[in-house]
């Protein structure tokens, strides 16, 4: 997979590049600001652009805006936004319309190399990677009412992990459940959320959207 | 001028009046003459009547009396002597009708000065000085022309024709140089046209101009006077016209005469009225002393304004440490220098205390403002201290707000530094440790690998703690997305459910930050002490005030006294000009309301 990294801290940028290279990714470009990022994406056509939210010159939300532009202009490029803080509200603003090929993670998730690499791969394949922190905030907020009311606590947990973008197998590992049990939960969730019959991948996305917008 | 002198003047005036009366009656005569002429006999006269002569004399004496009053009150300037002189000249003028050649010559020559001087009085009222070169020119032209023309007439007048305003009796001029009555009469006509026509019209024009240019206060004082003067002068213009044009029978000479008399009487009444008003103003200063005791500081200006009869009067108080004048509310005042408003500065021991900004017409009576200021000095000194205190309070208030803003700015900077500095470095460090771990894995050193794993886990904790620290210092979401987003984030992290009702709009940063920290502290207290089950946070803007209300149904008993956190918040809210109300009866839940003024 071809990767472009936009991060103004050189130390961190190179650290991420090294990790990804060691994991077999091709780091096509490393840039330090949003303008360079735009040019690099246009030039190298990467599978994933990893973008820091705060970048020069204003250190506010250049990265987020650059991410939106890339998604609009290059729909086939996955975008993984890294941030020092993650907020559910921000997350919804960034991708509740179209979670495919998008990720939003706390910056220090890169230290959990395996999970981080998996997230990059997922985004590159058109999947989703939402920070567990965001999911926790959303789950907390949705305790009261909404279409998720009918889900059992266990099903809600499974849906949260789905929203983070995890596969059934990953969910099995995480919750120490058998694949069959997880599958039962997933189907039950699809049923309760009234999702139409469709290929599983697509239904998962729909389930996540329901979760995000609830 | 002592009372004796005044009475003496009036007695002298009365004596002069008797002489003048007799001179008119005997000189002009009251009998009607039947003169035979080519077209038959026609009637001439009477040239005066006892009533008219009396009225003329009364006007002269009234001038003297008004002058005496003026002298005894505030107008210790040229107006008073001018008025007295006018009165005597006026009476003296009547002697020109005498058949005695010496009296005729002398008073024909000087008698008309009375009119010129009456005009001078009107133009010089109330200050005693004419105001500009036009008025000065007119006064000079008046004096010069009456002397010059009458002198010329006397050079030629032989006594065989009837002069205007005279009876047909023959009079002899002592100054006769070349007897030619036609020339004398022609000169008199020119004089009438010039003095009664041209100069009187210019006089009316200057009076009207003066009225238009007067400040409102001066206009109120001058209006009756100027009206009377204009009426008298208009009569003079008619005099001129009827010298050259046959008078229509509908306008009797008698009516014109009384017009003049009433014009002058009105003029004098107006002057005396002005004097009485001035006296009342001084009396008002006396009342001022009593009234000031009952006047609150901020109404001092109104009281002074009433006492001095100047609605536009303002007081400016001197604030030494700011080196500027302020109003009663501590707002800066720049003293006018344009001349449209006058300024009277008041000192105490050489130190400025206050300044009165007022109508320039008050300066015509310099003792008046001084007397009022003296009466008000103590109150002014008090009010000045009051205004100074207010000004200092305003300064302190501004500086409190600045301190809060600066502190917020500093917190924001610290938050940014944590994220972009320390946190970033720790993550980068963690990545390097991961590389080291990988190398250790390759070197098959499980102990080192494990050690590194633990280190990274610790590092992760440090990063999390730093993030929490930064959030507590100043949440980034507050800066970036505003109060509503920040409160939502706060609510989602809260261990207990919070019902939010917050308008999603951006407000000035200090307002957002203050509202946020109020909610934060209040919610922290709820978590710590109240064991509440229902908590609501509301924030609404109404009429430029943001109201943040945090309600819970817990145990209550919170106060700004025992919780230093709430005290600090109250300070913060007050620094922005707002207030914090804590309503927390024991066992009755807690309601904390912050009202913060916000412009946008």
Interface residues (C-beta under 8 A of the other chain):
Chain A: X9 X11 X12 X15 X16 X18 X19 X22 X54 X59 X60 X61 X84 X85 X87 X88 X89 X90 X107 X108 X110 X111 X113 X137 X138 X140 X141 X143 X144
Chain B: X416 X419 X420 X423 X424 X425 X426 X427 X428 X430 X431 X432 X434 X435 X438 X456 X459 X460 X463 X464 X467 X470 X471 X475 X476 X477 X480 X481 X485 X488 X489 X491 X492 X493 X497
